[in-house]
Amino acid sequence: MDEQSNDQVQAVRQDVEGLKDQLTKILELLSTGRGKSVVWISSQVEVDLNHVLEDMTAYPQGFTPQRSSSPRMADHVSDPISTPITNSGKKISEEQGSKKRLEFLEERLCAIEGADMYGSINATQLCLISDVVIPPKFKTPDFEKYNGTTCTKIHLVMYCRKLSAYTHDDKLLIHCFLDNLVGHASR
């Protein structure tokens, strides 16, 4: 009985050694495949990738697949077949019809959005302060709008604190302040 357990322990040790060897091969493959070396491996050996792949089996030891046929690549490759693309009269008429439909939809969209609502006035002409440069990713902070009934000094202090990052840009501060007024205060 003691001899049987020693044989089993020896078999387990051999399996562990085999697994260690396979793990070392895999780590070497990974390290050579990426161009980096793995520092913690004690013995590094330059390995030919094809040689290592030949040594590795597709299935674990002792496993037999149910079907013995394995998929193989075909030995020959057929030439690609190309078919010429011809423009038919129907396709050209469809393109013209789709262009007309697109123009019609664009006109309808402009009418719905009110693109000509202000006539020839540009959006920059609607701005109260000229030459305002709004920095990229600028988001107006949310705070209570001043309506003229609360304390003016408290509102100004709150406004200055929230826009303290933009104190160097007077035009931007004025532009944002005008948007901050409501009711009688905005007149």
C-alpha positions in Angstrom: 0.0 0.0 0.0 2.9 2.3 0.8 4.4 1.6 -2.5 1.2 2.4 -4.3 0.9 5.8 -2.7 4.6 6.5 -3.5 3.8 5.7 -7.2 0.8 8.0 -7.1 2.8 10.9 -5.5 5.6 10.3 -8.1 3.0 10.5 -11.0 1.5 13.7 -9.6 5.0 15.2 -9.3 5.7 14.3 -13.0 2.4 15.9 -14.0 3.3 19.1 -12.1 6.7 19.2 -13.7 5.1 18.8 -17.1 2.7 21.6 -16.4 5.6 23.8 -15.2 7.5 23.1 -18.4 4.4 24.0 -20.5 3.8 27.2 -18.5 7.5 28.2 -19.0 7.1 27.6 -22.8 3.9 29.7 -22.8 5.5 32.5 -20.9 8.5 32.5 -23.2 6.1 32.6 -26.2 4.3 35.6 -24.7 7.5 37.4 -23.9 9.1 36.8 -27.3 5.8 37.6 -29.1 5.6 41.1 -27.6 9.3 41.8 -27.7 9.6 42.0 -23.9 11.3 39.5 -21.6 9.7 38.2 -18.5 11.9 39.2 -15.5 10.8 36.6 -13.0 11.7 33.5 -15.1 14.9 32.1 -13.8 16.2 30.4 -17.0 15.4 32.2 -20.2 16.1 30.3 -23.4 15.6 31.6 -26.9 12.9 29.5 -28.4 11.9 29.0 -32.0 8.1 29.7 -32.1 7.4 26.9 -34.7 9.4 24.4 -32.6 7.4 25.2 -29.4 4.1 25.1 -31.3 4.9 21.6 -32.7 5.7 20.3 -29.2 2.4 21.5 -27.8 -0.6 19.2 -28.3 -4.0 20.3 -29.3 -5.6 18.2 -26.6 -4.6 17.4 -23.0 -2.8 14.1 -22.3 -5.1 11.2 -22.1 -7.9 12.9 -24.0 -9.2 11.3 -27.2 -11.6 13.3 -29.3 -14.9 11.6 -30.2 -14.4 12.3 -33.9 -11.0 11.6 -35.3 -11.3 13.9 -38.3 -9.8 17.3 -37.8 -10.5 20.4 -40.0 -7.7 21.1 -42.4 -7.0 24.0 -44.6 -7.5 23.5 -48.3 -4.3 23.0 -50.3 -5.5 25.2 -53.1 -7.0 28.7 -53.2 -9.3 29.7 -56.0 -8.8 33.0 -57.8 -11.2 35.7 -56.8 -14.0 36.3 -59.2 -14.7 39.9 -60.1 -17.8 41.2 -61.6 -17.9 44.5 -63.5 -20.1 47.2 -62.0 -22.3 48.8 -64.6 -24.5 51.8 -64.0 -28.0 51.0 -65.2 -30.4 53.7 -66.3 -32.7 52.8 -63.3 -30.0 53.5 -60.8 -29.2 56.9 -62.2 -32.9 57.9 -62.2 -33.1 56.7 -58.5 -30.1 58.9 -57.6 -31.7 62.0 -59.2 -35.0 61.2 -57.4 -33.2 60.9 -54.1 -31.4 64.2 -54.7 -34.6 66.0 -55.3 -36.2 64.4 -52.2 -33.1 65.5 -50.1 -33.4 69.1 -51.3 -37.2 69.0 -50.5 -36.5 67.7 -47.0 -33.8 70.3 -46.4 -36.2 73.1 -47.4 -38.9 71.7 -45.1 -36.4 71.5 -42.2 -35.3 75.1 -42.7 -38.9 76.2 -42.7 -39.7 74.2 -39.5 -36.6 75.4 -37.7 -37.2 79.0 -38.7 -33.9 79.6 -40.4 -35.0 82.8 -42.0 -36.8 84.1 -38.9 -34.5 87.1 -38.5 -34.0 87.7 -42.2 -30.4 88.6 -43.0 -29.3 89.2 -39.4 -26.5 86.9 -38.2 -26.4 85.4 -34.8 -23.2 87.4 -34.0 -25.2 90.6 -34.6 -27.7 89.6 -31.9 -24.9 89.5 -29.2 -25.1 92.6 -26.9 -21.3 92.8 -26.6 -19.1 92.8 -29.7 -16.0 90.6 -30.1 -16.8 88.2 -27.3 -14.6 85.1 -27.4 -16.1 82.2 -25.5 -13.4 79.7 -24.5 -13.8 76.1 -25.6 -15.6 73.8 -23.2 -17.0 76.8 -21.4 -20.2 76.1 -19.5 -22.2 78.9 -17.9 -22.5 78.1 -14.1 -26.0 77.7 -12.8 -27.0 80.3 -10.2 -30.1 82.2 -9.3 -30.9 85.0 -11.8 -31.2 88.5 -10.3 -34.7 89.9 -10.6 -34.2 93.2 -8.7 -35.9 92.3 -5.4 -33.0 90.7 -3.6 -29.7 92.1 -2.3 -27.6 93.3 -5.1 -24.3 93.0 -3.3 -24.9 89.3 -2.4 -25.8 88.6 -6.0 -22.6 90.2 -7.3 -20.4 88.4 -4.7 -22.0 85.0 -5.7 -21.6 85.9 -9.4 -17.9 86.8 -9.0 -17.1 83.6 -7.0 -18.7 81.3 -9.6 -16.9 83.0 -12.5 -13.6 83.6 -10.8 -11.7 81.5 -13.3 -12.6 84.1 -16.0 -11.8 87.3 -14.3 -9.2 88.2 -16.9 -11.9 88.3 -19.7 -14.2 91.3 -19.1 -16.2 90.9 -22.2 -17.1 87.3 -21.3 -18.1 88.4 -17.7 -20.3 91.2 -19.0 -21.9 88.8 -21.6 -22.7 86.2 -18.9 -23.9 88.8 -16.4 -26.5 90.2 -18.9 -27.8 86.7 -19.3 -28.0 86.5 -15.5 -30.6 89.3 -15.2 -34.4 88.8 -15.2 -37.4 91.0 -15.2 -36.9 94.7 -14.3 -33.2 94.2 -13.7 -32.7 93.2 -17.3 -34.1 96.5 -18.7 
